[in-house]
Structure formats: structure tokens, C-alpha cells
Amino acid sequence: MTRTSEDLGRTPVDLAEAPAGLRLDPGELHSSVSDPVLTSMTTLNDIAGRYPDAVSFAAGRPYEGFYEVAALGRYLNTFERHLAEDLALGPEAVRRTFFQYGRTKGFIHHLIARHLEIDEGLAVDPESVLVTTGCQEAMVLVLRALRTDERDVVFAAYPSYVGFLGASRLVDLPVRSVREGPDGLDVADLARKIRAARAEGLRPRACYVVPDFANPSGVSMPEADRRRLLELAEQEDILLLEDNPYSMFHAGGERLPTLKSRDTGRRVVYIGSFAKTAFAGARVAYLVADQPVTGGTLFADELAKLKSMLTLNTSTVAQAVIGGFLLENGLSVERATGREAQVYRRNLRAVTAALEEHFGSRGPLRGAGVSWNTPQGGMFVVVTLPFPADDAMLEYSAGRFGVLWTPMHHFFAGTGGRHQIRLSCSVLTPERIALGIERLAALVADRTRSDRI
């Protein structure tokens, strides 16, 4: 899974040796603590940790082959010059910017606004930008603000990014599923689900959508569907929560416009992140919430009030590093990620070619009931298998065949995807991809042979 820490080195606590004292009853804690959606990450990481030599298609981490530790200091120096020369801050103000508590809404908001103008053709007021500690915080803040009572509901295409599902659990805001097809979120189905919710006396607030190369499915929405989705949001009086971590990693040519860049009615809250484009360790993301609020403020200002009680401010040092990264690349993230985009294109081709080699019309396992989609960008491929692909099968796959993947049922909140797996190819070489698919083919041959027996 993506945009989360993948700590594989857990040491289990031996409660039998723990000193006597208070023991908390999980039943007396918030239900999210034991919710399968929130525990899926630790379950998968535990399995991966036990098989460190397996070829892993599970991790959604960005490619790290171009990282340079020395670049961190260079980014800081670049940002320091920006403060002193471009913003005319004196030495004490510069020092304070790096070392003290920072502005709750962040202090690289003006650079983010320029990046959006350059890369997305999107003109935003820098004051509508709220810099967050990762996109998870952005999601929690928005959902917390929208959840006023038990009538409120939000919508998301299923399968959906597990981090959004988990954020909704934290704030007790139910998510209703919307069908996803080869062209992404089904706008007609969303319209039906909104009207059905209202008929039940519920209050639809928003729909979460990843228009480009969604995690986990890799699918993208055509431009016509994006227009229809904006029209529907206006008609039904809901917000769209547009999450855009992957659009830079397209197959080439012109990128489709974001929903936000066509948002004349201010129906879109835009969520961006530097986890995939700069580096995940900074934990810097942002949202654009330019919806006016009665009283003269912006939605971003209201969300900043929540952030002040959650994280107070996003790390000033991390913001400075990302600010330097932006400045060194002319404020264009697309320019900054050209090499990574080529790696992801190469790796996607390697995955689909290897699947075709083993399971295609001329492959040794043709007719085995294996199929897959072919995304035009991003870093994920979904494979459908002829047998259940649950956590137990993942453990068997890792231990017996040395290949890891992500069961898709985690992205359906346990309600679907039982025969599907997500393959993430972001951190592998073509050689490791070929080996991993060969091992996956061995698993399929083993399971289909067992079924015949």
C-alpha cells in the first residue's frame, strides 16, 4: 500500500512476561483500533517482514534509485537563499523559519501555488493552500470537518485507496461504494448512490476520486467523464475530493486536465503530495480548499483550525527541503520527475509483457483463468486469479514461491476483490519483475493443479 511507513521490523510484545497492572479491553477503545481496514497494513507488513528475500510487488514506495543524501543539504541552502534574496528576510527571520514552530497553514504555500499554475494550469490563491503532514492528515482534516452527525456520508469508487477508507473510520464518517470500471469511477452509478442515500434520510457530503492511475486499480477517467462528474457535483450539491499523486507518471504526451483545473463552481478540494514526486520521507503534502465560508474565510482557514489541534504545523525543515526541491526544478514537478516517469513506464511494460509471456494466448498457462488490466501510467497492475487471493494465500505465496503481492480485498474494505491482487512495480528492476512473475506463474500452476486434484 502507498503513502504509509513500511516498517517491517516489529518486535512482538510478550504479554505473559509483562508486569501486572492495567490491561485495556479492546472493546472499550474506539472501533477503528480493531477495524480490519486499519489493521491491514500491519498484517501485510508482518508477512513481508518474514520473507525478506521474496520478490515484492506489494510495496507502493516510489523509485529510490535517484535519491542523493547530499541533495537534502543543497535543497535547504536553496530555500535559505530564497528566504533571504527573494523574500528579503533578515538573518534572524530566516533562522526562525527553520527552527521555530511555523505557520499552521505552512510557509511554502506560495511555491505550491506557482507549481500548480506551471504544471496544472491552475490558478489558486496561495491562502487557499494548507500544507499538511502527508496526505493522510489532509484527508482526516477534510473528513473531520464534513462529519457533523450520523446522517453524513461520503462516496468513493471501490476498490479505493485504503488510506482514505481508514481516515473515514477514524472520524466515523461512513463511505458508500461506487462502481469502478475500466474508465474509472462510474458517474451514473454515483448519481444513483447519492439519490438513494438521500431517500434514506442521509446527507451526502463528498466523493473521493483519483482521476489518474488510481491506487490500486491503475485506471484513469476520460475527460468527458471528468466533465460529467463536475456537473453532477454541482447538481447534487456535493464536494469532490480529488487526490492526485500519480498524474505525472503517464505514458507520454499531454496529461488530462485535473478536476480542479476545470472547477468553476469551487466544488473540488484538491489533495496533492510530494511523497511520490520528491520523496516520501519528507511527509509533506497539501490541499487546496478555496471554497468560501460564510463570514469571509476560506475552507482552508477552517481546516487550519483543526490542524492546529492535530499537528500544530507541518515540519518547518521538511517544508524547507521541499521548497528547495521545487525551486531547483523551476517549480515544475513534472520536470523534476522525468527520470522516475521513464522508470515507471519501463516497469509497467515489463509487468504486462511478463504476464503475457506466462498467461497470454501463447503462454504455458493460457486458459488458466488469469487476466489483468493494462494501465496507461502510474505504478499498479491488477491481476485476476482463478482462486481466492487472501492473506493466507499471500503467506503461502511468499513462503513457498518467494513472491509477494497485495490482496485486493483490502481495497474493498473486505467486501470484494477476493480473486484479485495488486502488483506494484515501482521499486523493481525489469529482471526482478520477470523473476517475480515467473514465481507468480508457479503459484498459479500449483493452485490450479491442486484444484484439478
N, C-alpha and C positions, 0 to 999 in steps of 0.2 A: 504494500500500500504506500501511498505517497504523502509527501509534505509532513511526515512524522519521524521522530527519532527511532532508529532501528537498533536499539540496544540489545545485543544478543548475549550479554554476559550476566545473567541474573543468578544470584545465589539464593536458593530457596531457604525460607526460614523454617527451622525445626521447632515446631510449637511444643513438642514433647519436652524439649530442653529449656524452653523459655521459663523465666521466673514466674511464680504465681502472681496473680493480680487481675486487673480488669481485662475482660475479653469481650470485644464488641460483637454483637449479633448482627450479621449482615442484613437481617430482616428489619433492623432498626436504623439502617442507613438509607440514603436516597436510592431509589430503584436503579438509577443509572450505574451504580457501582457494580452491580451484578448483571447488567444488561449485556446480552451476547454481542451486540454491536460494539460496545466499548471494550469488551474483553477479547475481541477477535484479533486485534493487533498483537497482544501479548501471547496469545495462543500460537499464532503463526511465527512470531519471533522465537518462541521457545523451540518449535520444531526446527527452524532454520539453525538455531544455535547448536543443536545436537548433531547436525550434519554439515560441518563447515566446508567439507570438500565437495559437496554436491554442486552441480551447475545450477545456479539460482536464477530463475525467471520471475522470482517473487518480488524482489526489491524494486521500488519505483524511484530510486535515487537518481539524481542527474549524473551524467557522464562527468568523471573527475580527472580525465587524462590531461586536461589543460590547466589544472589548478597550480598556482605557484604561491608558496608561503610568502615569498618576497613581495608579491603584488599587494598584500594587505597593507604593509607599511607605505607603499607607493600611493595607494588609494587614500590613506589618511593624510599624507603630505599634499596630495592634490586637493583634497577637501579643505585642508587648512589654508592653502593659498586662495581658494575660492572665498572663504570667510574674510580673509584679510584684504584681498585685492578687489574682488567683485562686490562684496557686501560691505566693505570698508569698516570691518570690526577691528577694534584695538586688541592688543595682546591679551589683556585681561578677559575681554569678552570672548575671544577665541578659546582661551584656556577653559573658561566657564562652560562653553558649549560642549567641549569634550568631556569634562569631568563631573559636571553637576547634573542634578535632575533636569530633565528637559521639558520643553513644552509638551503638554499632553497630546496635542494633535500632531506632533512631530515637527522637525525643522528642515526636512528635505522635501517638503510638500511642493515647493516651487519648482524643484528639479523634476519631480514626478509629473507635475502638470506639463512641463515642457516635453518630457519624454512622450506623454500621451498625445500631445499635439504633433510631434515629429513622426511617431510610429503608427498612430491610430487615426490621425486627422481629427482628433477630439479636443475641442476647446473647453477646458474646465477652469473654474475659479480655484486657485490654489487653496483657498479657505474651505473648499468642499472636500479636500483630501485629508483623510485621517490615516496616519502611519501606525501600523499595528505590529504586534509581536507574532508574526506568522499569520497566515490566512485563517487559521483556526480561531484566533481571537476575533478577527473581523466577522466571522460567521456567528460566533457566540454573541457578540455585541448587537448585531442586527436582529438576530432571533430573539434575544432578551428584550429588546425594545419593542418588537412586534407582538410579543406574547403578553396580552393583558388579562385574559381569563380563559376558562376551559373551552370557550367557543372558537378560539382562534386555531386555524390550521394553515399549513403551508404544503406546497406540492413540489415534487421532484421526479424526474424521469428515473425509472428503475430499469437496469441497475444504476446505482448512484454512488458517488464518492462517499466512502464510509465515514470520512471526517465530518461531512455535513450531517449525515444521519446521527452521528454521535453528538454533535453540537446541539441538535434539536432535542436529544434525550436530556441533555444537561439542563435545558431551560423548560422542559415539559411542554414542548410545542410539537404536536403530532405532525408527521409527514404522511401525506397521501400520495400513493404511487401514480405515475402517469406512464403510459406505454411509450417505449422507445423502439424505433425501427431502424432500418439501415440509414435513414436520413435524420437520425437524432430524435429529439423529443417530438411526440405526435401532438401537434397543436389542436387538432379536432378532439382528441381524447382529453386534453387538458380542459378544453371548454366544457365537455360533458362532466368531468370530475368537479369542476368549480360549481356548476349549476346543481349537481347532485348534493354537494356539501351544503350549499345554501338551502336546499329543500329540507335538509336535516336540521336546520336551525344553526348551522355553523357559520363562521366568519372567515372566508378565505383571505389571507393576507399577502402571500407572495408565492412565487415559483422559483426554485433554484434551477439554473440551467448552465451547462458548459457547452457552448455552441461549437467549439473547435476541439476535435480529437479528445472527446470526453474520457475521463477515467471512471470506469475501467474499459468501456466498450471501444474507444478509439473513433467513434462515429462523429460526423460533423453535420450541422444543419445547413441546407441550401439557403441562398439569400432570400428567396421567395418565402420560405418558412420563417425566416427571421422577421420579415416584414409582417407576416400574419401574426406572429407571436406578440409583436409590439402593439398591433391593432387590438388583439384580444385583451392585452393588459389594460389598455385604455377603456375598452368596452366593459370589462368586468371589474374595473377599479382595483387592480392588484399591483404589487410591485414585482419586478423581475430581479432576481439576484444573479447577476452574470459573473461567473467565475472564469478567469481566462489565464491559466498557467501554461498552456501549450501552443497557442496560435503561432508563435514564432517558428515552430518546428514543422513547417509544412513541406509539401513535396516539391515546391518551386513555383515560380510565377507569382501572381498577385494574391494576397490574402483577402478573404472575405471581410466585409466590414463588421466590426463588433456591434452588438445591440446598442451599446451606449453611444456609439458614434451616430446612430440614427434615432436617438431618443429625444424627439422634440417635445414630448409630454412629461419628461423627467420621471419616467416610470422605472428606470433601471438604476439599481445600486450596483456599482461595478467593483469587483474584487480582483485585485492584482497581487502578484507575489514575485519576489526575486529569488525564490528557492530554486527554481529550475533554470533561470536565466543568468543569475550571478552565482550564488552558492547558498545551499540550504542552511549552513551553519550560522549565517547572519540572523536568521529568523526575522527578516524584515518583509512585511507585506503592507498593503494599504487598501483602503476602499475610497470610492468617490461617491459621496452621498449629498447630492446637490438639491435634494427636494426641500422646498421652503416649508418652514414650520410657522404656524400662527404665533405671532409675537416678534417676528423679524429675524429668527435664527435659521440655520440650515440643519438638516437631519444630521450632518456630520458633527455639528456642535452638540446635539443631544446625545449622540453616541460617545462623544468625548467625555461626557459626564459619567457614563458607565465605565469607560476605560480608566478614568481617574480612580475608581474604586476597585479596579481589577489588576492592572499592571502599572498604574500611575503614568508611565511613559515608556515608549519603546527605547531600548538601549541606545544611548547617545553615540557610543563608539560604533555600534553596528550600523546606525544610520550614517555616520560619517564615512565608513568604509563603502557602503552602497552609494552614497553621494559621490565619492571619488570614482567609483566604478562607472557611474553614469557620465560624469564629466570627462573621463578619459576616452569615452566612446561617443562623444558628441551628443550625449543624451539620447542616443538611439540604442535600445535593447536589441533590435533586430540586427543592427550592425555588430553588436557585441557578441552575438550568439551564432554567427555564421558558421564557425567550425563545428560547434555542437550540433547544429541543424544537419550538417552533412553526415555526421556520425549516426544520428538517429535515422536518417533516410537510408543509409547503408545497412544499418542493423535491421530495420523493418523489411528491407528486401531480402536480407539473409534469412530471417524467420520464415517469411512466406515461401521462399524458394526451398528451404529445408522441409517445410510441411508438404509442399507439392512433391518433393522427391520421395517422401515416405508414404504419403496418403493420397496423392493425386492419381489421375487416371492411369499413369504408368508405374505407380509406386507399388512396392511389395505388399502394402497394406491397403490398397484400393478396395473399396467396398466394405471397409471395417466400420463404417459409420462415423468417421471423423470428418468434421468440416470446420471452416474458420472464416473470419472476415478479413478484408484487406483495407485497412485504414490508409488514408492519403497523407498521414502525418502523425505527429505525436510519438508515443513510445509503447503503445499497448496493442496486443492482438488477442482476440477472444477465440478459443477453440472449444468446439462441442465434441464431447466424447460419448461413446456408446455405453458407458457405465457411470454410476454416481461418483462424483469427484468431490468428496467431503474431506474433512480434516484427517480422518483415519486413512483415507486413500492417499492423501498428501504424505503422511508419515510413512506409509508403505512405499510410495514412490521414491522418497528421499533415502530410506534405509536400504531398499532392495535394488534400486536402479540409479540412485545418485542424481536425481533431478528434482528441483523444487519449482513450484508454481503457486498461484493464489486461487483457491476455490472461489468461484463467482457467487456462491450463496451468501458470502459476507456482504456483497454489494446490493443484495436484495433484502437486507435485514432478515435473512433466514427464510424468506418466502418464495424463493425461486432460484434459478440458475444451478440446479443440482447436478446437471451433467456438463457444466461448463467450467473452464479455467481461464484465468488471465495470464498471458505471458508478457512480461516486461523485458524489453531488450536494451534498456538504456545503458547499462554498465558492462555489457558483454562484448567480446570481440566476435567477429564472424566465425572464427574457429570454435570458440566456446558455444556459440549458438548452434552450429552444426552438431557438435557433440551432444548438447542438451536435447535437441530434437531427436537425435538418434536414440537417446536414452528414453525419451517420451514414447517413441515408437516401440521400444522394447516393453515398456509398461502396457501399452495398448495391446500388443501381441500376447502378453502374459494374461491380461484380463479377458480378452476375447476368447482365448484358448480355454481358460477356466470356465467361462460361461457355456462353451460348447460341451465341455465335460459334464 
